[in-house]
Amino acid sequence: MAVEPRWLGIEALAEALEGPARAAREPLGLPAGAGDLRRALQGAGDLLQRLGLAEADRDAEGLRALRLPAAAGHRSDGVLVTSDLEILVAPGEISARDYGRLCRLAPYVDGDVVHRHRLSAEGLRRDLEVGCTDAAGWLAELARYGLPGGVRDSLREWGRSAARVTLWTGASIVEVDGQFSLLSGPAPEGARRLPASLSPQARFRAEGDLLKVAEGADVLPLRALLDRVGERIESPDSGLCWRLRAVRCSDPAALLSVLQACCVGPLPGAVEAAVRAAALDAPVPVRPQLQVALSDDLFAALRRDPVAGPLLGSRIEDGPGVLVSPDKLPALRARLAALGIHLE
């Protein structure tokens, strides 16, 4: 018979650790803080519970005890999908990869011991934008007791609303059983023709660090792209707006090509710099330089000197200064002195 895991009280643990903690604080002159130790233990316990590594007992003052999670098989794995579009899942009950998609499809609402998520049309659109398909089938495999019929119907209707059809000049498209396909041959007898209003592909414009999309544009294909380089914020005017942020990507050149194609006008330098920074694997080094004031004629002459030339850096624009590396200054000073040019 399996032994029930024992509870470990936070209060008792704080008292047991207070002696060693006091001994560590006194040589450093730090004040006593039993309350701080208790709060730190409660914070650590909260994290362990969220990771599924411990079970917690709580009261009005917060977490009061911890124990190891019950043995495997104590509950059946999987999420609980309710008919009112809510999803209940315990920490650690599904894989991190599945939970990541779940948070995108059904954003987190609240909950501690059990997390509550809610399906929405916007969540399904985000799922479609990143290339995921068959949300209903994926959820059905993840759910303990299957997927309610009303949830399937909602996902299907949201998917139809988010669907987009690309039209080519001279092509006809027919819908059969909810699926669109190109029509081969003449239209069926009695088919109803629908006028199509073609709007141009949505594009964004940059205003400083803000990336804006005009109101009324079809932004579904553009949202996933702008989410990669910006943080969605409330637009100061009509339309949608993102604020430029640091970018993470594996292929900056490919991302820049797509951004330029979707940008109104040249791609701003700030956007390109943020994307190219994703390829940096270390901080950019800063090296000090000295400035030596030389006239244009003297600089040109010394550039041709085989000794002084390699020691000189580039000329500063709009000024007589020439950059010189500090480690090259002694050699440059000696060479210029030999030519009758003395530095301060």
N, C-alpha and C positions, 0 to 999 in steps of 0.2 A: 504494500500500500504506500502510495506516495505521501511524503511528509509535507504538511502545510507550511509554507515559508513563514518565518517569524517576523513580527513587526519590529522595527528599530525606531524608537521615539526620538524626535528632533531635540526635545528638551534634555533628555538623558545624554544624547550624543554631545550637545553643546557643553553640558556640565563636565563630561569626561574629557573634552578637549580644552576646557578653559585653563587648566593647569599648564599644559605644554604651551598653550598660546600666550599665557602670561609670562612664562619663562622666556619666550622668544621676544616679547615686547619690551620687557624691563630694561635689558641692556641698550636698547635703541631709544629709550625714553618715551615710548609710545603710551598713550593713555589706555586704561582698561576699557574693554568694550564687549561685554557678554552679549548685549543686544546685537551688535554688529556681527558677531560670530553666528548667532542664531539666524539672523537674516541671510547670511552667506550660505548657511547650510540649507535653508529653505529654497534659496535660488538654485543651488546645485540639485536639490531634489526635484524641483520643477523641471529642470532640464533633463534629468534622468527619466522622468515620467514621459515627457514629450518624445523622447527617443525610444520609448518602449522598453527601457532597461529596468524599470522599477514600477511598482504599484504604490499609490499614495493614499493616505487617509487625511482628510482635511476637516477643519472646523471654521468658526467665524473668524479666527485670527490667521487662517492660512494653513499651510501644510504642517501636520503634526507628527506623521510617522511614515516610514518607507518599508517596503519589503521587496524581495525578489519577485518577478512576475510568476504567475501560476504556470504549471507545467504545460508544455505543448499539448494540444488536444482539449484543453479546458474550454476553448471556444472554437468555433469554425471560422477560418479566415475568410475575409471578404467584406465588402462594404454593404450597408443596408440602404437601399434606394426606396424612398417612400413615394406614394402616389401624388403628393403635393410638391414634387420636384426637389426634395431635399435628400442629401446623401450623408449618412452617418458613418464615421470611420474612427477606429481607435488608433492611437499612435503605434507605429510599427506593424500594423495589421496587413499592409500591402507594401510592395517594394517601393524604394525611393523614386524609381523611374515612373511607376504607375501613379504614385502620389503627385509627382510633378505635373503629369498630364491632367490628373483630376483637379488640381488647383487652377489650371488654365480653363478647363471645361466648366467647372463648377466652383467659383471662387469661395474661399473660406468666409464663413459668417461669424461663428463664435464657437465656444466649447473648449474644455480643458481636458477632462478625462476622456471625453468623446468629442471629436471635431465635427462640427456641422457645416456642410457646404450646400450651395444651392445652384441648381442648373439654371442657365439663362440663355437667351438668344445671343447675347453679346459673347458669352463664353464659348458657344458653339462656333461663332464666327472666328474667334481667335484660334480655335482648334483647327478650323479649315484653313486659316491663313498660313499656318506653319506646315501644311501638307498632310495633316492627319485625316483619316476617312473612317466611316462606319463607327461613329461614336456610340450608337445604340448597341451594336454588336460587341464592342469593347467593354461597355458598361455591363452588359448581360453576363459576360464571362467573369467580371470582377465581383458581381453582386452575389450575396449569399443565397437569396431566394428569387433570383431572376429579376426581370425588369417589368414594372407595371405597364399595362397597355397604354394608359394615358401619357406616361413618360415617353414611350416609343412614338406616339402620335405627335407630341410636342417637338421632339428632336427632328422628326421627319418634316414637319411644317417649317421649323426654323431653318433646316437645311435647304428647303426649296426657296425660302426668302433670301438666303445668302448666296444662292447659286447665280452664276453669271454665264451668259452665252456670248461667245465671240462670233460676229457675223462677217462673212466675206461677200463682197459685191457679186451678185449673180447667183448666190447660193440660197437654197431653201431649207428650212429646218422644220421638222415635224416632232410633235410630242406624243408619245405612246406610253401609257401606263406610268406617267410621271418621269419618263426618260426622254431626253432630247437626242436627236440624231439627224445627220444630213440626209435629205430626201434625194433618192435616186429615181429619176424619171418624173413623169407628170404628177401633179398633186392629186390626192384621192378625191373622188367626186363628193361634193358637199363640204370640202374643207374650208374653214373660215380663215380668211387672210387678215392678219393683224398688222397695222402700220407700225414701223419701227422708228424710233427716234434715237439716232446714234449720237452719243456725246463723246467728245474726245477723251483720251486716256488722261486720268488725273495726274497732275504734276504739282510739285511743291515749289515755293519760293522762299528764299532765305532773307531774313531781316535781322542782322546782327547774329545773335546766338539762337534766334527763333526760326523754326521751320514751319511754314504755314501752308495749309491746303484750303482752297476756296470752298465756301459753302455750296452744297449741291453737287460737288464732284463725286464720282464713284471712287471712293478711297479704299475699298476692300483690298485690291492688290497692292496698295501703297502703304497700308498701316504696318504690316510686318516689317517692311523696309525701314520706315522711319522709327519704329520701335527699337531697331538695332543701333541707331545713332543718337536717339533723343529720348527724353522723358516726357510723357504726355502731360500737358498742363491745360488749364482753362484758357481758352483763347481770349486775348484782349479785344477781339472784334468777332465777326462772324467766321464760321468755318472751324477747322481743327488746328491744333498747335502743339508742337513739340519743342522742348528746350534741349539744345545740343549738350551732350555729355560724353564722358570717356567711352571709347568703343572697344569691344572685344570681338575679334573675328580672326579666322585662320587664313583668309585670302583677301588682304586689303585691296589689291589691284582689281579683283573682280567686283568687290563691293563699290569701289569708286566708279567703275564703269557703269554700274546700274544706277548709282546716285546721279551721275552726270546726265544720263538719259532721262531721268525723271525730274530734273531740276530746271526751273525757268531761268535761262541765262547761264553764265559760267558758274561752276561750282565754287562757292566761297572758300577762301584759303583756310578758314577755321575748321570747316567740315573736312577738308582734305587732310589737314594736320591731325585732327582727332582720329581719323581712320588709319593714317599711316603710323600713328603712335602705337597702334595695336601690334605692329611688327617689332617693336622695341622690346628686347628681353632684359634690359638693364637701364638704370637711370642715365640720362644724358650727362656726360662729364663736363665740368666747367673748368677751364684752364685760364689762369691769369696771363695777361699780356701787358707789355710796356709800350709806351708811345714815344717815338723819337721824331722830333720835328726836323724834317728835311725839305728843302725846296724841291720843286719838280725837276729842275735841271740836275741838282746834286743827286737826287734819288735815281734818276735815269742813268747817270754816270756810274753810280755805285752798283746798280743792278748788273752792269756789264763786267764788273770786277769779279774774277773767279773766286776771290776770297770773301769779300764783303757781300756779294750778291746772294749766295745761299743763306746768309745769316739774316737777311731782311725779309719781313713778312709783307703783307699787302698794305696798300695805302688806304687811309681812312678817307671816305668821301667827304667833300666840302671842308677840307682842312689840310694842313701840311703834315699831319701825323702819319708815321709809318709804324705798324705793329712789329714788335720784336719779342720773341720768347725770352723769359728771364734767364734761362740756362745758356742762351746764346749771347747775352749782353757782354760778358767779359771778353769773348773773342772779338766781337764787333767793336768794342771800345778800343782794344789793342790795335786792330786793323785801321780804324779811323785815325787813331793817334799817329800811326806810322805815316798816314797820308796828310797829316797836319790838321785833322778835324778833331776837336776835343769836345767831349760830352760833359755835361754838368755832373 
